[in-house]
Amino acid sequence: MRKIYGIGETVLDIIFKDGQPKAAKPGGASLNSLVSLGRLGLNPYFISEYGNDPVGDLIDSFLRNNHVNTDYVSRFTDGQSALALAFLDEANNASYTFYKDFPDERLKNVPEVTAQNDIVTFCSIYAITEAVRPNLTRFINTAIQNHSIILYDPNFRTAHLHELEELRPLIMENFQMADFIRASDEDMRNIFGVLDSKSAYLKVRDYCPVLVYTTNKKGVYVHVPTGVYHYPVKKINPVSTIGAGDNFNAGIIYSLIRDRIEKDMLRNLGESQWGKIVETAVDFATEVCLSWDNYISQEYAESVVRSV
């Protein structure tokens, strides 16, 4: 059976609305994706780090209860598990304040091997963090050598714009390692100053041949070497947008497994094939936006599995 690996940061999200705490959920971009995939019965592997403390115990138990394998998580005692305070605005989009206390030696427990057509996802500021990057890139390069599928989501937010000149070369290295990129219009505006999908693709196509470009209300654009496809999104009134992009990624990964899509097929998928993938990804993101959770519900996951 093909395996799924996600590498990324772990936090406990404490969500505020109108100045009041509304929910506390284990979070982090890759974690959010993997919990949804675990609920779908795909038993993904999480590569991350969190403390050997009560918050870390809570997160570890939550992941295992949702069928996410934590064998490759580094538990540390020299520091504490990270917290993220998420403040929702009037449109229920989040701004964050982080509290982090990590040890000097980071991300020590990465796997040594993947297999052909396994799927690896990495993303966000974690993927360009100096302290974890040597072990992270070693794992990604091993996966490339083993002919695994690599999905990269830069998830680059305005809070890091002051670091852009330093970080952009690392983002470009990540683009080059990926089989396809899933990026939002905000990501590409922040990284390159571009305002449309065509301009974004021109920036990345020499590094990676496939770009899935998401906009808020204007739909999803998929750029491949042979052309571009556009797909609509659903109109909703979100409860919270936390985890929407992460679960869009989960929908893509689930579709690759469901439709038996292999690495060598990605560049040649047509409009109808991408349409099926994007429809699932949009459905996952929509489901998450309608609750306080960062992941699809167990009930929704069961309905997806039954429909296959």
C-alpha positions as CSV (number, residue, x, y, z in Angstrom):
1,M,0.0,0.0,0.0
2,R,1.3,3.5,-0.8
3,K,2.3,5.5,2.2
4,I,1.7,9.2,3.0
5,Y,4.3,11.3,4.9
6,G,3.7,14.8,6.1
7,I,6.5,16.9,7.5
8,G,5.8,20.1,9.4
9,E,5.3,22.1,12.6
10,T,3.1,21.1,15.5
11,V,1.2,23.7,17.6
12,L,-1.8,23.8,19.9
13,D,-4.1,26.3,18.2
14,I,-6.2,28.4,20.7
15,I,-8.8,30.2,18.6
16,F,-10.3,33.5,19.6
17,K,-13.3,35.3,18.2
18,D,-14.5,38.7,19.5
19,G,-11.8,38.6,22.2
20,Q,-13.0,35.3,23.6
21,P,-11.4,31.8,23.3
22,K,-13.7,29.5,21.2
23,A,-11.7,26.3,20.8
24,A,-8.3,24.7,21.3
25,K,-7.2,22.2,18.6
26,P,-3.9,20.5,17.7
27,G,-2.7,22.3,14.6
28,G,0.0,23.0,12.1
29,A,-0.4,22.9,8.3
30,S,0.8,19.3,7.7
31,L,-0.8,18.1,10.9
32,N,-4.2,19.4,9.8
33,S,-3.9,17.6,6.4
34,L,-2.8,14.3,8.0
35,V,-5.6,14.2,10.6
36,S,-8.1,14.4,7.7
37,L,-6.3,11.7,5.8
38,G,-6.1,9.6,9.0
39,R,-9.9,9.9,9.4
40,L,-10.2,8.7,5.8
41,G,-8.4,5.5,6.8
42,L,-5.1,6.2,5.0
43,N,-2.9,5.9,8.1
44,P,-0.4,8.7,7.3
45,Y,3.0,9.2,8.9
46,F,3.8,12.5,10.7
47,I,7.3,13.8,10.8
48,S,7.5,16.6,13.4
49,E,8.5,17.5,17.0
50,Y,6.7,18.5,20.2
51,G,7.5,18.5,23.8
52,N,7.4,15.7,26.3
53,D,4.9,17.7,28.3
54,P,1.2,17.8,28.9
55,V,0.5,19.7,25.7
56,G,2.6,17.2,23.7
57,D,0.8,14.3,25.4
58,L,-2.5,15.8,24.4
59,I,-1.4,16.2,20.8
60,D,0.2,12.8,20.6
61,S,-2.9,11.1,21.9
62,F,-5.1,13.1,19.5
63,L,-3.0,12.1,16.5
64,R,-3.0,8.4,17.4
65,N,-6.7,8.4,18.0
66,N,-7.1,9.8,14.5
67,H,-4.9,7.1,12.9
68,V,-1.9,9.3,12.3
69,N,1.4,7.4,12.9
70,T,3.7,9.4,15.2
71,D,6.7,7.0,15.2
72,Y,8.8,9.8,13.4
73,V,7.9,12.5,15.9
74,S,10.7,13.8,18.0
75,R,9.6,14.3,21.7
76,F,12.0,16.8,23.5
77,T,12.4,17.7,27.1
78,D,14.7,20.8,26.6
79,G,11.8,23.1,25.7
80,Q,8.0,23.1,25.5
81,S,5.4,22.3,22.9
82,A,4.5,25.3,20.8
83,L,1.3,27.3,21.2
84,A,-0.5,29.4,18.5
85,L,-3.1,32.0,19.4
86,A,-5.4,32.5,16.4
87,F,-7.5,35.7,16.3
88,L,-10.4,35.6,13.8
89,D,-11.4,38.9,12.1
90,E,-14.9,39.8,10.8
91,A,-14.5,37.5,7.8
92,N,-13.2,34.7,10.1
93,N,-9.7,34.8,8.7
94,A,-7.0,34.3,11.3
95,S,-3.9,36.2,12.4
96,Y,-1.5,34.5,14.7
97,T,0.7,35.0,17.7
98,F,3.1,32.1,18.4
99,Y,4.8,31.0,21.6
100,K,7.7,28.6,20.9
101,D,10.5,27.1,23.0
102,F,12.5,24.6,21.0
103,P,15.7,22.7,21.9
104,D,18.9,23.4,19.9
105,E,18.8,20.1,18.1
106,R,15.7,19.8,16.0
107,L,13.8,17.2,14.0
108,K,16.0,14.3,14.9
109,N,13.8,11.4,14.0
110,V,13.2,11.3,10.2
111,P,12.7,8.1,8.2
112,E,15.5,6.9,6.0
113,V,13.4,5.4,3.2
114,T,10.2,5.9,1.2
115,A,8.9,3.9,-1.8
116,Q,8.0,4.6,-5.4
117,N,4.7,6.6,-5.6
118,D,4.5,7.2,-1.9
119,I,3.3,10.8,-1.3
120,V,5.3,13.4,0.7
121,T,3.9,16.8,1.6
122,F,5.9,19.6,3.2
123,C,4.9,23.3,3.7
124,S,4.9,26.6,5.4
125,I,7.6,28.5,7.2
126,Y,8.7,25.2,8.8
127,A,10.1,24.0,5.4
128,I,12.4,27.0,5.3
129,T,13.4,27.1,9.0
130,E,17.2,26.9,9.3
131,A,17.2,24.7,12.4
132,V,15.2,21.9,10.8
133,R,16.2,22.3,7.2
134,P,19.2,19.9,7.0
135,N,17.1,17.0,8.2
136,L,14.1,18.1,6.3
137,T,15.9,18.3,3.0
138,R,17.7,15.1,3.6
139,F,14.4,13.3,3.9
140,I,12.9,15.1,0.8
141,N,15.9,14.3,-1.3
142,T,15.7,10.6,-0.2
143,A,12.0,10.6,-1.2
144,I,12.9,12.1,-4.6
145,Q,15.6,9.4,-5.2
146,N,12.9,6.8,-4.3
147,H,10.6,8.2,-6.9
148,S,8.0,9.4,-4.4
149,I,5.5,12.2,-5.2
150,I,6.4,15.5,-3.6
151,L,3.8,18.2,-2.9
152,Y,5.0,21.6,-1.6
153,D,2.8,24.4,-0.3
154,P,4.8,27.5,0.5
155,N,2.0,29.0,2.7
156,F,4.1,32.2,2.9
157,R,2.2,34.9,4.9
158,T,2.7,38.6,5.3
159,A,4.2,38.2,8.8
160,H,7.4,36.9,7.2
161,L,7.7,39.6,4.4
162,H,10.6,41.2,6.3
163,E,12.6,38.0,5.9
164,L,11.7,37.5,2.2
165,E,15.1,38.3,0.7
166,E,16.7,35.8,3.0
167,L,14.1,33.1,2.6
168,R,13.2,33.3,-1.1
169,P,16.2,31.2,-2.2
170,L,15.1,28.4,0.1
171,I,11.5,28.6,-1.3
172,M,12.9,28.3,-4.8
173,E,14.9,25.2,-3.7
174,N,11.7,23.7,-2.4
175,F,9.9,24.5,-5.7
176,Q,12.7,22.6,-7.5
177,M,12.2,19.5,-5.3
178,A,8.5,19.4,-5.8
179,D,6.4,17.4,-8.4
180,F,3.7,20.0,-8.0
181,I,3.1,23.2,-6.0
182,R,-0.2,24.1,-4.3
183,A,0.0,27.9,-3.7
184,S,-2.6,30.6,-2.9
185,D,-2.8,33.9,-4.6
186,E,-1.6,35.4,-1.3
187,D,1.5,33.2,-1.3
188,M,2.5,34.2,-4.8
189,R,1.7,37.9,-4.2
190,N,3.9,37.9,-1.1
191,I,6.8,35.9,-2.7
192,F,6.9,37.4,-6.2
193,G,4.5,40.4,-6.2
194,V,2.3,38.8,-8.9
195,L,-1.5,39.1,-9.0
196,D,-2.7,36.4,-11.3
197,S,-2.2,32.7,-11.9
198,K,-0.5,33.1,-15.3
199,S,2.2,35.4,-13.9
200,A,2.7,33.0,-10.9
201,Y,3.2,30.1,-13.2
202,L,5.8,32.0,-15.2
203,K,7.7,32.4,-12.0
204,V,7.8,28.7,-11.0
205,R,7.5,26.7,-14.2
206,D,11.2,26.4,-14.7
207,Y,11.5,24.8,-11.3
208,C,8.3,22.8,-11.1
209,P,6.0,21.9,-14.0
210,V,2.6,21.8,-12.2
211,L,1.0,24.6,-10.2
212,V,-2.3,24.4,-8.4
213,Y,-3.2,28.1,-7.8
214,T,-6.0,28.8,-5.4
215,T,-7.9,32.1,-5.0
216,N,-10.5,32.9,-2.4
217,K,-13.6,33.4,-4.5
218,K,-12.3,33.4,-8.1
219,G,-11.7,29.7,-8.2
220,V,-8.8,27.3,-8.7
221,Y,-6.4,27.4,-11.6
222,V,-4.3,24.4,-12.6
223,H,-1.2,25.1,-14.8
224,V,0.5,22.2,-16.5
225,P,3.0,22.3,-19.4
226,T,0.2,21.8,-22.0
227,G,-2.2,24.4,-20.7
228,V,-4.3,25.9,-17.9
229,Y,-7.6,24.8,-16.4
230,H,-10.0,26.8,-14.2
231,Y,-12.5,25.5,-11.7
232,P,-15.1,27.3,-9.5
233,V,-15.3,27.2,-5.7
234,K,-18.4,27.1,-3.5
235,K,-19.9,30.3,-1.9
236,I,-20.1,29.8,1.8
237,N,-20.3,31.8,5.1
238,P,-17.3,30.3,7.0
239,V,-17.2,29.8,10.7
240,S,-13.3,29.7,10.5
241,T,-10.9,29.5,7.6
242,I,-8.2,27.9,9.7
243,G,-7.1,24.7,8.0
244,A,-8.9,25.4,4.7
245,G,-5.8,25.3,2.6
246,D,-4.3,22.4,4.5
247,N,-7.5,20.4,3.8
248,F,-7.5,21.4,0.2
249,N,-4.1,19.7,0.1
250,A,-5.5,16.7,1.9
251,G,-8.2,16.5,-0.8
252,I,-5.5,16.4,-3.5
253,I,-3.5,13.7,-1.7
254,Y,-6.7,11.6,-1.1
255,S,-7.5,11.9,-4.8
256,L,-4.1,10.7,-5.9
257,I,-4.6,7.6,-3.8
258,R,-8.3,7.1,-4.8
259,D,-7.6,7.6,-8.5
260,R,-4.4,5.6,-8.5
261,I,-2.4,8.6,-9.9
262,E,1.3,7.9,-10.1
263,K,4.3,10.3,-10.2
264,D,4.9,9.9,-14.0
265,M,1.2,10.7,-14.7
266,L,1.1,14.2,-13.0
267,R,2.3,16.3,-16.0
268,N,-0.2,14.6,-18.4
269,L,-3.5,14.7,-16.4
270,G,-6.2,16.4,-18.4
271,E,-9.0,18.9,-17.6
272,S,-11.5,16.3,-16.4
273,Q,-9.0,14.4,-14.3
274,W,-7.8,17.6,-12.6
275,G,-11.5,18.6,-12.2
276,K,-12.2,15.6,-10.2
277,I,-9.2,16.2,-8.0
278,V,-10.0,19.9,-7.5
279,E,-13.7,19.1,-6.7
280,T,-12.6,16.8,-3.9
281,A,-10.1,19.4,-2.6
282,V,-12.7,22.1,-2.6
283,D,-15.2,19.9,-0.8
284,F,-12.6,19.2,1.9
285,A,-11.7,22.8,2.4
286,T,-15.4,23.8,2.5
287,E,-16.2,21.2,5.1
288,V,-13.5,22.6,7.4
289,C,-14.6,26.2,7.0
290,L,-18.0,25.3,8.3
291,S,-16.8,24.3,11.8
292,W,-14.2,25.2,14.5
293,D,-12.2,22.1,13.6
294,N,-8.9,22.3,11.5
295,Y,-9.8,19.0,9.8
296,I,-12.8,17.2,8.2
297,S,-15.1,15.6,10.7
298,Q,-15.2,11.8,11.2
299,E,-18.7,11.7,9.9
300,Y,-17.8,13.5,6.7
301,A,-14.8,11.3,6.2
302,E,-17.0,8.2,6.5
303,S,-19.4,9.6,3.9
304,V,-16.5,10.2,1.5
305,V,-15.2,6.6,1.9
306,R,-18.7,5.2,1.4
307,S,-19.1,7.1,-1.8
308,V,-16.1,5.6,-3.5
